[in-house]
Amino acid sequence: MQIAIAYTNPAGLPVLDDDGYVAGHDAGATLVRRLLRVFPGAVLVGPRPRTGPVDVVPLTAVDAASTVVINMDVLDSPEIWRVLARHGDEPNVMNFLWWNVSTHHTHRVARAMLALSCALFPTFANSERTASEIREVVRMLAVPPLAERAVVAWVDLGIRLEHVQPRTPTDVPVVLYPAIYLSERKQPRLFVDVVEQVRRQVPLVVEMRLHEQHLATELAMRFSQHDWTWVGPLTSDRESYWQALSRTTAFLATSVDESYGLEYVEALVAGAIGVFPDLAWARAILPARYPFLYSDPAQAEALLLHAVREPDACRAELDACVGGDFQAWLRGRHDDDLFERAVAERVREWFG
């Protein structure tokens, strides 16, 4: 079977750069690259045909009889099916649900469309939490004959462990804003409020690498006025990204919810000490006895202060929480080899 990937950048940016490679380092672009790696020879679905490192094929030119369309724009799956079915073939459409169900498409019409799509087409989710959420949406909003036949599978996305670089010590602790957006769901003001309190007690540097659409916002400009805060664009390549993570001392997660939390897992595997809100999404990616979970800003401040003052002691606490090697625990549960095998197996299982 030929694989075609349907993906539209949520920010409206081009999916491919001028040289024909997948552009950007956000979660969507990263996942497209992963799928292209899992399925050699896969093409992208796009408005105009294009050949290059990644070929682009219009949906109307996709051979429905021999192609599986992995759709990352899940609400569009019924329309994709309709276009492909025009010539009488039975289309093969698979949903890839990679975003947070509880905070995306909150309008009742959009959620009903989401439920219908995931009831009609087999759906692969990026985490157990996402899979559970979509099962509940389908159960509540799809008619029982469809809901009862819904097929949902999941695996944690994981990361490419070969990218991880050795730790690089710094004279001054580096605290990372562990997101590329300043959206309300990420609670950037809480991040800055807590870090400002910690900065009054110990010297530190904050690094915020933001998506270009958030880099020029009033909020980003206000953050950059601190002489101890660096606000800049995303790193130009993955090597630079991992180099920056290798010298990160700690990060403070403030997001209300996440479907998986790829950026947080990458920072943890790079050796940064993560301070997380005591919420279900964080507990889903962490060991049960993880010591750096906060319930309020004061507790977040105390934990972050401990992390930047005594990072070696904190890493010892992390090892103790898993009864051995915290890094080994992370690597065993967040290796993207598991994702690659799982998604390939599900395509074979569902479509032959």
C-alpha positions in Angstrom: 0.0 0.0 0.0 1.1 3.5 -0.8 0.9 6.0 2.1 -0.3 9.5 1.7 -0.1 12.0 4.7 -2.7 14.7 4.9 -1.5 17.6 7.0 -2.2 21.3 7.2 0.0 23.5 9.4 -2.3 24.9 12.1 -0.7 28.3 11.8 -1.2 28.5 8.1 2.5 28.2 7.3 3.8 26.1 4.3 4.4 22.5 5.2 7.5 22.3 2.9 10.3 24.8 2.7 11.7 26.1 -0.6 14.0 23.1 -0.9 11.1 20.6 -0.6 11.8 19.4 3.0 9.3 19.5 5.8 9.5 22.9 7.4 9.5 23.8 11.1 10.2 22.1 14.4 6.7 22.3 16.0 4.9 19.0 17.0 3.0 18.7 13.7 6.1 19.1 11.5 8.0 16.7 13.7 5.3 14.1 13.4 5.1 14.4 9.6 8.9 13.8 9.4 8.4 10.7 11.6 5.7 9.3 9.5 7.8 9.9 6.3 10.6 8.0 8.0 8.3 5.1 9.1 6.8 4.8 5.6 9.6 5.3 3.0 8.1 6.6 -0.3 5.1 8.2 1.4 3.7 11.4 -0.2 2.0 14.4 1.2 -1.5 15.5 0.2 -1.4 19.1 -1.0 -3.2 21.5 -3.3 -0.7 21.2 -6.1 1.6 18.4 -7.4 5.3 18.7 -6.5 8.3 16.5 -6.8 11.4 16.7 -4.6 12.7 15.2 -1.4 9.0 14.8 -0.4 6.5 14.4 -3.2 3.1 16.2 -3.0 0.0 14.8 -4.7 -3.4 16.5 -4.9 -6.2 14.5 -3.2 -8.0 14.1 -6.5 -4.9 12.3 -7.9 -4.6 9.8 -5.0 -5.4 6.2 -6.1 -8.0 5.1 -3.5 -7.6 1.5 -4.3 -3.9 1.3 -3.4 -3.4 4.2 -0.9 -3.9 4.6 2.8 -4.4 8.3 3.7 -3.1 9.0 7.2 -5.0 12.2 8.0 -3.7 14.5 10.7 -6.6 17.0 10.1 -9.1 14.6 11.7 -12.3 16.7 11.0 -11.6 16.5 7.3 -11.6 12.6 7.1 -15.3 12.3 5.9 -14.6 14.8 3.1 -11.4 13.0 2.2 -13.4 9.7 2.0 -16.0 11.4 -0.2 -13.5 12.7 -2.7 -11.7 9.4 -2.9 -14.9 7.4 -3.2 -16.0 9.2 -6.4 -14.7 6.5 -8.7 -16.3 3.6 -6.8 -13.2 2.4 -4.8 -13.4 1.9 -1.1 -11.1 4.5 0.4 -8.6 3.7 3.1 -8.6 6.6 5.6 -6.9 6.6 9.0 -7.1 9.3 11.6 -3.9 10.4 13.4 -5.0 12.3 16.5 -2.0 14.2 17.8 -3.5 17.1 19.7 -5.3 17.7 23.0 -9.0 16.7 22.6 -10.2 18.7 25.6 -8.9 22.1 24.4 -9.2 21.8 20.6 -12.5 22.1 18.7 -14.6 22.9 21.8 -17.6 24.1 19.7 -20.5 21.6 19.8 -20.5 21.3 16.0 -16.8 20.7 15.8 -16.9 18.1 18.6 -19.8 16.3 16.9 -17.7 16.3 13.7 -14.8 14.9 15.6 -16.9 12.2 17.2 -18.3 11.2 13.8 -14.8 11.1 12.2 -13.4 8.9 14.9 -16.4 6.6 14.9 -16.2 6.1 11.1 -12.4 5.8 10.6 -9.8 3.9 12.6 -8.0 6.4 14.8 -4.4 6.3 16.1 -3.8 8.5 19.1 -0.5 10.0 20.4 -1.0 8.9 24.0 -3.3 6.9 26.2 -4.9 10.1 27.6 -5.8 11.2 24.1 -7.2 7.8 23.2 -9.3 7.8 26.4 -10.6 11.3 25.6 -11.6 10.5 22.1 -13.3 7.3 23.1 -15.4 9.3 25.6 -16.3 11.9 22.9 -17.3 9.2 20.5 -19.4 7.5 23.2 -21.2 10.7 24.1 -21.8 12.3 20.6 -21.8 9.5 18.0 -24.9 7.4 17.5 -24.6 3.9 19.2 -24.3 1.8 16.0 -21.3 3.9 15.0 -19.8 4.4 18.5 -19.8 0.7 19.2 -17.7 0.0 16.1 -15.1 2.7 16.7 -11.5 1.5 16.5 -9.0 3.5 18.5 -5.3 2.6 19.2 -2.5 4.6 20.8 1.1 4.7 21.7 3.2 7.4 23.4 5.1 9.4 20.8 8.5 9.1 22.4 11.6 10.9 21.1 14.7 10.0 19.0 17.2 9.1 21.7 20.1 9.3 19.3 19.7 13.1 19.2 20.5 13.4 23.0 23.8 15.2 23.7 26.1 15.1 26.7 25.4 17.6 29.5 27.2 21.0 29.1 27.7 22.7 32.5 27.0 26.5 32.7 28.2 29.0 35.2 24.7 30.4 35.7 21.6 28.1 35.9 19.5 28.1 32.7 15.7 27.9 33.1 13.7 27.0 30.0 10.2 28.1 29.1 9.2 24.6 27.8 6.9 25.6 25.0 7.0 27.5 21.7 3.6 29.3 22.1 2.4 32.0 24.5 -1.2 30.8 24.4 -3.4 31.0 27.5 -3.4 27.3 27.9 0.4 27.4 28.4 0.0 30.0 31.2 3.1 32.0 30.3 2.3 34.7 32.9 2.4 32.1 35.6 5.8 31.0 34.3 7.2 34.5 34.4 5.7 35.3 37.8 7.3 32.2 39.4 10.6 32.7 37.7 10.8 36.3 38.7 10.4 35.3 42.4 13.2 32.7 42.0 15.4 35.2 40.2 15.3 37.5 43.2 16.9 34.8 45.3 19.5 33.3 42.9 21.1 34.4 39.6 19.7 32.6 36.6 19.0 33.0 32.9 15.7 32.3 31.2 15.5 31.1 27.6 12.3 31.3 25.6 12.4 29.9 22.0 9.1 30.8 20.4 7.2 30.2 17.2 7.5 33.1 14.9 3.9 34.0 15.2 4.3 34.4 19.0 7.7 35.9 18.9 6.4 39.3 17.8 3.6 39.5 20.3 3.4 42.2 23.0 3.8 39.5 25.7 7.0 38.2 24.2 8.4 41.7 23.9 7.6 42.4 27.5 9.4 39.3 28.7 12.4 40.2 26.6 12.9 43.5 28.5 14.5 41.6 31.4 18.3 41.6 31.0 18.3 38.0 32.3 15.7 36.7 29.8 16.6 35.7 26.3 13.6 35.5 23.9 14.3 34.4 20.4 13.2 32.2 17.5 13.2 28.4 17.4 16.6 26.8 16.7 17.4 26.4 13.0 18.0 22.6 13.2 17.6 19.7 15.6 21.3 19.6 16.5 21.2 23.2 17.8 18.0 22.3 19.6 19.6 19.5 21.5 22.7 21.5 22.1 20.6 24.1 23.9 18.8 21.4 25.9 22.1 20.0 27.0 22.9 23.1 28.9 19.5 23.7 30.4 19.4 23.3 34.2 15.6 23.2 34.8 12.3 24.1 33.3 8.9 25.1 34.7 5.9 23.6 33.1 2.7 25.7 33.5 0.4 24.3 30.9 -3.2 23.5 31.8 -3.3 20.4 29.7 -1.3 18.5 27.1 -2.1 15.5 24.9 1.4 14.0 25.4 4.1 16.6 26.2 6.8 16.0 23.7 8.9 19.1 24.6 8.9 18.2 28.3 10.0 14.7 27.7 12.8 15.9 25.4 14.0 18.3 28.1 13.9 15.6 30.8 15.9 13.1 28.6 18.4 15.9 28.0 19.0 16.1 31.8 17.0 19.2 32.7 15.0 19.1 36.0 11.3 19.5 35.3 9.0 21.2 37.7 5.4 20.2 36.7 1.9 21.1 37.8 0.2 18.2 39.7 -2.2 17.5 36.9 -3.2 14.3 35.0 -1.3 15.1 31.8 2.0 15.5 33.7 1.5 12.4 35.8 0.9 10.4 32.6 4.5 10.9 31.4 6.2 10.7 34.8 6.9 8.0 37.4 4.4 7.6 40.2 6.8 9.0 42.9 8.0 12.0 40.8 9.2 14.6 43.4 8.8 17.9 41.6 5.0 18.4 41.3 3.4 21.6 42.5 -0.2 22.5 43.5 0.2 26.3 43.7 2.6 29.1 42.6 4.4 29.1 46.0 5.2 25.4 45.8 6.3 25.9 42.2 8.7 28.6 43.3 10.1 26.5 46.1 10.7 23.5 43.8 12.3 25.6 41.0 14.5 27.3 43.5 15.7 23.9 44.7 16.3 22.8 41.1 18.5 25.7 40.2 20.3 25.8 43.6 20.9 22.1 43.9 20.6 20.4 40.6 22.8 17.4 41.5 20.7 16.7 44.6 17.6 17.0 42.5 18.9 14.5 40.0 19.6 12.1 42.9 16.0 12.5 44.0 14.9 11.6 40.4 17.0 8.5 40.5 15.5 7.6 43.9 11.9 8.0 42.7 12.4 5.1 40.3 14.6 3.1 42.5 17.6 3.4 40.2 18.3 5.3 37.0 15.8 8.0 36.1 17.3 8.5 32.7 17.0 4.7 32.0 13.3 4.9 33.1 12.6 7.7 30.6 14.4 6.0 27.8 12.6 2.8 28.3 9.2 4.5 28.1 9.7 7.3 25.7 11.7 5.8 22.8 10.2 6.7 19.5 11.1 3.3 18.1 8.1 2.1 20.1 5.9 4.6 18.2 7.3 3.7 14.8 6.7 0.0 15.3 3.2 0.6 16.7 2.0 2.9 13.9 3.4 0.6 11.2 1.7 -2.4 12.8 -1.7 -0.6 13.1 -1.6 0.3 9.4 -0.9 -3.3 8.5 -3.6 -4.5 10.9 -6.3 -2.1 9.7 -5.5 -2.0 6.0 -3.5 -5.1 5.1 
